[in-house]
Amino acid sequence: MTYHLYNEDCLTGLDKIADESIDLIVTDPPYCLGKDYGNDSDKMNSDDYLEWTQNWINKAIPKLKITGSFYIFLTWQYSPEIFSFIKTKMPMMNEIIWDRKVPSMGGSTRRFTSVHDNIGFFVKDKKNYYFDIDAVRIPYDAVTKKARTRSIFKGAKWLEIGYNPKDLWSISRLHRQHAERENHPTQKPLELIERIVKSSCPEHGTVLDLFAGSGTTLEASIKNNRKTIGFEINQHYCTIIDNRLANINSQSNLLPNLF
């Protein structure tokens, strides 16, 4: 097996994880917007939602190594309160804006249409956390490279391997016909999660996803030679994840036995 997936609530399941054993936590919890995940997890009132969020965050943080990082996906409705809470526990390095590249049609008529998610990037120790910017640099196109061939740029590392991503990530959401698409209402693109995994977890390190959903974090981890653990309360989604990851294994004989 190249991953561990537990069909249970992360609030109880976290007791299985040893303290200071995880390199990276990537978490995409319910946003409290009333979506249907086959249960009532996204249908709490605001006070209950914030209390529940604080509870699982408090249980998750001790699982990180001193070099570990914590990424959380949220929406603007609750990101201020939740980011402020986590900042009392851990240093915040970035608020990343994920531009979902929603087509310019339809949308709200009584307010501006929301087309982004907020991603909080926190670390256990600001002086010691793991971060590999070279793993996620974005290559310059040929025209840009040609325009910067003047002597002052000669031998510049950044010109050869690309520029570092900023805190605005424009990556398209998955439309219904997308090849990656699984039967999950809030599935994140593999490209998005791979950027987090490659930059914030060392190779052969361990990535933990507390709300595994369609399994994108687990796939991103396996494909990039990281160990991975997931919790998912919905049995149907666990089946989707198992099938998705079985397809990866069937396509490659090179995946390491990580556990």
Buried (B, 14 or more C-beta within 10 A) or exposed (E): EBBBBBBEBBBEBBEEBEEEBBBBBBBBBBBBEEEEBEEEBBBBEEEEBBEBBBEBBBBBBBBBBEBBBBBBBBEEBBBEBBBEBBEEBBBBBEEBBBBBEBEEEEEEEEEEEEBBBBBBBBBBEEEEBBBEBEBBBEEBEEEEBEEBEEEEEEEEEBBEBBEEBEEEBEBBBBEEEEEBEBEBEBBBBBEBBBBBBBBBBBEEBBBBBBBBBBBBBBBBBBBBBBBBBBBBBBEEBBEBBBEBBEEBEEEEEEBEEBE
